[in-house]
Amino acid sequence: MMRTSKRLDSVHEYYFSQKLREIDTLNKQGKNIINLGIGSPDMPPHEDVINTLNVESRKPDVHAYQNYKGSPALRNAFANWYKEWYKTELNAETEVLPLIGSKEGIMHICMTYLNEGDEVLVPNPGYPTYRSAVQLAGGVCINYELNESNNYYPDFNTLEKTDLSKVKLLWANYPHMPTGQQASINVFEQLIAFGKKHDILICHDNPYSFILNDSPLSILSVKGAKDVALELNSLSKSHNMAGWRVGVLCGAQERINEVLRFKSNMDSGMFLPVQLAAAKALSLDKTWYNSVNAVYKKRREKMYELLDILKCNYSIQQSGMFIWAKIPKKFENGYALSDKVLYESNVFITPGGIFGSGGDKYVRLSLCATEQKIQEAVNRVKTVF
Ligand SMILES: Cc1ncc(COP(=O)(O)O)c(C=O)c1O
């Protein structure tokens, strides 16, 4: 038998990859499951983006390996995007590194900075990839708890009392997935001050700031942030381009070069027409974001109906493409409710526990399904609950 590496012992198959197999089996049995689990936008990118890919990919000279740092057109587009929407100045040449999706950036950062045994503060609940990337890189995760009573913001009093001597990095993410908590400039300032005080690299992951959110915020807009923070961003959600795999890492020149030292050994650049199409996407005006959000708003209203039938509690102030909702007391945890909904109503919703113990009493519903699908889910759930 081939033994896998020790580093793989700490991570398991991604929950969704397992669950999608189960859903596939149920579908083969004719169940026709409505999937309200995954946050993969079901709408297409803007037509001009697709046209750009189309036109550019027909050219004969765009098919070679590309620059490891990304094309100047894309780097400039990211810098302009940050200036326009986040009021944040970035040097396109030195402070912007395009990525093949932001998920790879999480791994690159961990591989660039962590040694065996280094500790990393990760949000609980939070995106599971922070945890697995830290562990794959040999680091040790220390949870910091996010509670509804504190608006899912870090509790800096508790953090200050924690032994931080081995902590090298902190992962943060606002608007927060899975809770939908919006960003706050005050919290960003506190994070930057905390990073500076304790010499901890603050890694902020920002893929949701354009979804159901009127004021996109970047942690890099805080004065002096680049001294201690990096930010990941993505076109997956904001531009309906999840499958295209385009993200970005922004930060100080030294940090970008350090991460590039690792990344340039992992891939060989991104297809130029994809980069040029992404640059086009980044130049879209407010009409684009408004059109995407108009659809999510309508879906959200329908989703509230479904949550009311399930007797779940939720805030109507959430940003991002999910609704985070507290389950009724009669269910032991979100897994129990999710299983009942799956096996009895043929609808899949995500149990909050996959985001850490802090999500045990919650479920997460994705807005990446048409209104008709959500209506059908409402009809199905109504007959059981
Ligand atoms: C919080 C968070 N960060 C990062 C990602 C990864 O996004 P990308 O498609 O840019 O790799 C996701 C995707 O679901 C996410 O929810």
The ligand as an SDF file (V2000), in Angstrom:
LIG
                    3D

 16 16  0  0  0  0  0  0  0  0999 V2000
  -14.0180   33.0350    2.6600 C   0  0  0  0  0  0  0  0  0  0  0  0
  -13.5520   32.5210    1.3490 C   0  0  0  0  0  0  0  0  0  0  0  0
  -12.3020   32.7770    0.9570 N   0  0  0  0  0  0  0  0  0  0  0  0
  -11.8290   32.3270   -0.2140 C   0  0  0  0  0  0  0  0  0  0  0  0
  -12.6100   31.5800   -1.0660 C   0  0  0  0  0  0  0  0  0  0  0  0
  -12.0030   31.0670   -2.3410 C   0  0  0  0  0  0  0  0  0  0  0  0
  -12.3380   31.8370   -3.4290 O   0  0  0  0  0  0  0  0  0  0  0  0
  -11.6200   31.6830   -4.8250 P   0  0  0  0  0  0  0  0  0  0  0  0
  -12.6450   31.1900   -5.7650 O   0  0  0  0  0  0  0  0  0  0  0  0
  -11.1070   33.0540   -5.1600 O   0  0  0  0  0  0  0  0  0  0  0  0
  -10.4820   30.7160   -4.6850 O   0  0  0  0  0  0  0  0  0  0  0  0
  -13.9190   31.2790   -0.7100 C   0  0  0  0  0  0  0  0  0  0  0  0
  -14.7400   30.4530   -1.5990 C   0  0  0  0  0  0  0  0  0  0  0  0
  -15.7580   29.9270   -1.3050 O   0  0  0  0  0  0  0  0  0  0  0  0
  -14.4020   31.7630    0.5320 C   0  0  0  0  0  0  0  0  0  0  0  0
  -15.6550   31.5060    0.9360 O   0  0  0  0  0  0  0  0  0  0  0  0
  1  2  1  0
  2  3  1  0
  2 15  2  0
  3  4  2  0
  4  5  1  0
  5  6  1  0
  5 12  2  0
  6  7  1  0
  7  8  1  0
  8  9  2  0
  8 10  1  0
  8 11  1  0
 12 13  1  0
 12 15  1  0
 13 14  2  0
 15 16  1  0
M  END
$$$$
